Every structure is written in structure tokens, then in C-alpha cells.
Amino acid sequence: MSLPNTLKNRMADGGRNKKYPRPNMALDRALDSFTRLHSKRDAIMNNPDLSEGGKRKALRDVAAEIVDAVEQQRRAVARGTADLDKRRAELRVKPSDKSNVADALLHIILGQRLGELSQGEQAAEISGPNADPRILSAALELPRLLTRLSPDLRAHAERDYLERHHAPQIAAIDDEREAWDLAQEAVKAASNALFEIGGFSSPIEYDNFVNATAKPDEAKLKAELDEAHKLQGEGLLNQILELPLSQRIALGGELLNKNTADIR
């Protein structure tokens, strides 16, 4: 199976091509560039009327013709993965209520108690599904000087907390990241084809060529962002339409309540 078909089939697996229009569009466009590059290269190389020098020039002209399209999808992938990283970073441990003096004091006492335990005992206290949320909160909020948690143990505890409290969000982010990874594979394949077909001698020469030939202006970047926002909206709508009727009705009720509250 060809690379384009392989990547498209993997994108369609689980309906990612419908759920995530942005990476799906980037993948399709990058693969289109990949296919056009190879088609034009074959036509040039099989042209008996061109000299070797003429073929090299024609191939470099093809690279100049298609590089802008490839770079546009490279930027699309960079924006998409940055958006995912931002959404993942926004998943945080819910802070404890500091307004209750007794709870705040207990918070400190639990942190001090953690600091008196061995590393193995600390791990047992803050890890696993049965970990006391008050102890876990103290471990993640109080300074290390008090809890004496190692950086690795604290990071493990935070991952455990997020996986238990934000499992649906993390699963959705991971699923979309796989779609963007596929788009990145397509962009990489197109970029490698540009490098090879354009006859560049080094990555530096290729980068200089890209900067001179495909540098976007503000209008182009704005158009790309506008398209990304539109595709993001289409993806959300597709995901809503895939929900069972009962969930769509419940979501509609929540939106109605919020709109009513905003109006008031």
C-alpha cells in the first residue's frame, strides 16, 4: 500500500478524519503535494528533450512551485500541536479551599507528615486509586521543603491525579494528538520529497530556499488562522452529532441555561 493510502486509512481509523478536520485537512494537502512532486519528477526525468542540466533546473522549479503549500501545512501542524499542548497544560490540580482555617491547618499538618515518611511510604500515601485526596492535595500544593517529595515522585503523583480527575479530557487530547502526528508524518514526507527532488545539497541550502521562496506575509497567516478556527468549529459540531440523542439533548439544555444566565 502506498504512503498516502496508508496515512489516510490510519486517519480514518476511529473516525479521526471526521472528528478532527484540521489535522485531516493538513494531511490531505501535504499528501497532495507529495503526490504532485513525484508525478512532476517522473514526467521531467522521462522527458527525452531535456538535458541533465535542464532536468535539474526543471526539478528545482517544481520545488519552488510546491514549497509554499508544504510550508503552509507545516505551520498548520505546528499550530495544532501547540493548541493541544496548551489544553493539556491547562489541566491542573484543583486547589484546596484556603478560606477554612481548620482545613488549611490540616493541609499543613498532612504535608509535614509526608515529610517525615520514607520515599516508599510517601509513594504509598499519594499513589493509586485509594489515595486520600487531602494528602494528595497537600503533596502537590505545599512546598517541597515541607513535604520532602522528590521531583519524580511529585510528577508521578500529579500525573496520577490528572488521569483520575481529567480522564475524558486527557483521552480526547491524546486521540487528537494521534491525528496531528499522522499529519506531521505527511508533512515530513512532502518535505523530504522537496529536498530530494529539488536537488539540495544540505539542510542549510534547503532552509535558505524555503525562507526565500515561501515566507508568508501577514495576510496569508491571518487567512490560515481563520481557516483553522472554521475547521475547529466543524470538528466540534461533528463530535456533537456523534453523541447519543440523550447526551445531545442534555448538552442543549446546558447551553440554553448558560445563554439564559448570560442574558440575565
C-alpha positions in Angstrom: 0.0 0.0 0.0 1.3 3.5 -0.9 2.2 6.0 1.8 -0.8 8.3 1.0 -3.3 5.4 1.3 -1.6 4.1 4.5 -1.8 7.5 6.2 -5.3 8.2 5.1 -6.5 4.8 6.3 -4.9 5.4 9.7 -6.5 8.8 9.9 -9.9 7.3 9.1 -9.4 4.7 11.9 -11.8 5.6 14.7 -13.3 8.4 12.6 -10.5 10.8 13.2 -10.9 12.2 9.7 -14.4 13.5 10.7 -13.7 14.3 14.3 -10.6 16.4 13.6 -10.9 18.3 10.3 -7.9 20.5 11.0 -5.2 17.6 11.0 -7.2 15.7 8.4 -7.0 18.8 6.0 -3.3 19.2 6.7 -2.7 15.5 6.0 -4.7 15.6 2.7 -3.0 18.7 1.5 0.5 17.5 2.4 -0.1 14.2 0.7 -1.4 16.0 -2.4 1.9 18.0 -2.5 3.8 14.7 -2.0 1.9 13.1 -4.9 2.3 16.1 -7.2 6.1 16.3 -6.5 6.6 12.7 -7.5 4.3 12.9 -10.6 6.1 16.0 -11.9 9.5 14.5 -11.1 8.7 11.4 -13.2 7.5 13.5 -16.1 10.7 15.5 -16.1 13.0 12.6 -15.7 11.3 10.7 -18.6 11.4 13.8 -20.9 14.0 12.9 -23.7 14.1 16.5 -24.8 15.7 17.8 -21.6 19.4 17.7 -20.9 20.7 16.7 -17.5 21.1 20.4 -16.6 17.6 21.1 -17.9 16.2 18.4 -15.8 17.9 19.8 -12.7 16.5 23.3 -13.4 13.0 21.9 -14.0 13.1 19.9 -10.8 14.2 23.0 -8.8 11.3 24.9 -10.5 8.9 22.3 -9.3 10.2 22.6 -5.8 9.7 26.3 -5.9 6.1 25.8 -7.2 5.1 23.5 -4.4 7.2 24.5 -1.4 4.6 27.1 -0.2 1.9 24.5 0.0 4.1 22.2 2.1 5.2 25.0 4.4 1.5 26.1 5.0 0.8 22.6 6.3 3.9 22.6 8.4 2.6 25.7 10.1 -0.9 24.2 10.4 0.6 21.2 12.3 2.8 23.4 14.5 -0.3 25.4 15.5 -2.4 22.3 16.1 0.1 20.6 18.3 0.7 23.9 20.2 -3.1 24.1 20.8 -3.0 20.6 22.2 -0.1 21.3 24.5 -1.9 24.4 25.8 -5.1 22.4 26.5 -3.0 19.7 28.3 -1.2 22.3 30.4 -4.4 23.9 31.5 -5.4 20.6 33.2 -4.4 21.4 36.8 -4.8 20.0 40.2 -7.8 21.7 41.8 -6.6 23.9 44.6 -7.8 23.3 48.1 -10.1 25.7 49.9 -7.9 28.0 51.9 -10.8 30.0 53.4 -11.4 27.4 56.1 -8.8 27.8 58.8 -9.2 24.2 60.2 -8.8 22.7 56.7 -5.8 25.0 55.9 -4.1 23.8 59.2 -4.8 20.2 58.4 -3.4 20.8 55.0 0.0 21.8 56.5 -0.1 19.0 59.1 -0.5 16.4 56.3 2.3 18.0 54.4 4.6 17.8 57.5 3.6 14.2 58.0 4.6 13.4 54.4 7.9 15.0 55.0 8.6 12.5 57.9 8.0 9.4 55.8 10.4 7.4 53.7 10.1 7.7 49.9 8.4 4.3 49.7 5.9 5.3 52.3 5.3 8.6 50.5 4.6 6.8 47.3 2.1 4.5 49.1 0.3 7.5 50.6 -0.2 9.6 47.4 -0.4 7.0 44.6 -3.1 4.7 43.4 -6.9 5.0 43.2 -7.4 4.9 47.0 -5.0 7.7 47.8 -6.6 10.2 50.3 -7.3 13.3 48.2 -6.4 15.6 51.1 -2.9 14.1 51.4 -2.5 14.2 47.6 -3.6 17.9 47.6 -1.0 18.7 50.3 1.7 16.8 48.4 1.0 18.8 45.2 0.4 22.2 46.7 2.8 22.6 49.6 6.5 23.4 49.0 9.0 20.6 48.7 10.9 21.9 51.7 7.9 20.8 53.8 6.8 17.6 52.1 10.3 16.4 51.1 8.9 14.8 47.9 11.4 14.0 45.2 10.6 15.8 41.8 10.0 12.4 40.2 7.5 11.3 42.9 5.7 14.6 42.8 5.5 14.4 39.0 4.2 10.9 39.2 1.5 11.9 41.8 0.4 14.8 39.6 0.0 12.5 36.5 -1.9 10.1 38.7 -4.2 12.8 39.9 -4.9 14.2 36.4 -5.5 10.8 35.0 -8.1 10.2 37.7 -9.8 13.6 37.6 -9.5 14.5 34.0 -9.5 11.2 32.2 -12.0 12.1 29.5 -10.2 15.3 28.6 -6.8 13.6 28.5 -8.2 10.8 26.3 -9.6 13.3 23.9 -6.3 15.2 23.7 -4.4 12.0 23.2 -6.7 10.9 20.4 -6.4 14.2 18.6 -2.7 14.2 19.1 -2.5 10.9 17.1 -4.3 12.7 14.3 -1.8 15.5 14.3 1.0 13.0 14.4 -0.3 11.5 11.2 -0.5 14.9 9.6 3.1 15.5 10.7 4.2 12.3 9.0 2.6 13.5 5.8 4.3 16.9 6.0 7.6 15.2 6.7 7.2 13.0 3.7 6.4 16.0 1.5 9.3 18.0 2.9 11.7 15.1 2.3 10.4 14.8 -1.3 11.0 18.5 -1.8 14.6 18.2 -0.5 15.3 15.2 -2.7 13.6 16.4 -5.9 14.9 19.9 -5.6 18.4 18.6 -5.5 19.5 20.5 -2.4 23.0 19.7 -1.1 22.4 20.4 2.5 19.7 21.3 5.1 21.1 24.8 5.2 20.6 25.3 1.5 17.1 23.9 1.7 16.2 26.2 4.7 17.5 29.2 2.8 15.5 28.2 -0.2 12.3 27.9 1.9 12.9 31.3 3.6 13.5 33.0 0.3 10.6 31.3 -1.6 7.8 30.6 0.9 7.9 33.2 3.6 4.3 34.1 4.5 3.0 37.6 4.8 0.5 38.8 7.5 -2.5 38.4 5.2 -1.6 34.7 4.5 -1.1 34.0 8.2 -4.4 35.6 9.0 -6.2 33.5 6.4 -4.6 30.4 7.8 -5.8 31.2 11.3 -9.3 32.0 10.1 -9.5 28.6 8.3 -8.2 26.8 11.4 -10.9 28.4 13.5 -13.6 27.4 11.0 -12.3 23.8 10.8 -12.1 23.6 14.6 -15.8 24.6 14.7 -16.7 22.0 12.2 -14.9 19.3 14.2 -16.8 20.2 17.4 -20.1 20.0 15.5 -19.2 16.6 14.1 -18.3 15.3 17.6 -21.6 16.6 19.0 -23.6 15.0 16.2 -21.9 11.7 17.0 -23.2 11.8 20.6 -26.3 9.7 21.6 -29.5 11.6 21.4 -29.8 11.8 25.2 -26.4 13.4 25.5 -27.2 15.9 22.7 -30.4 16.9 24.5 -28.6 17.3 27.8 -25.9 19.4 26.1 -28.6 21.5 24.5 -30.2 22.1 27.9 -26.9 23.2 29.4 -26.3 25.7 26.6 -29.8 27.0 27.0 -29.3 27.5 30.7 -26.0 29.3 30.2 -27.4 31.6 27.5 -30.3 32.4 29.8 -27.9 33.2 32.6 -25.8 35.4 30.4 -28.9 37.3 29.2 -29.9 38.0 32.8 
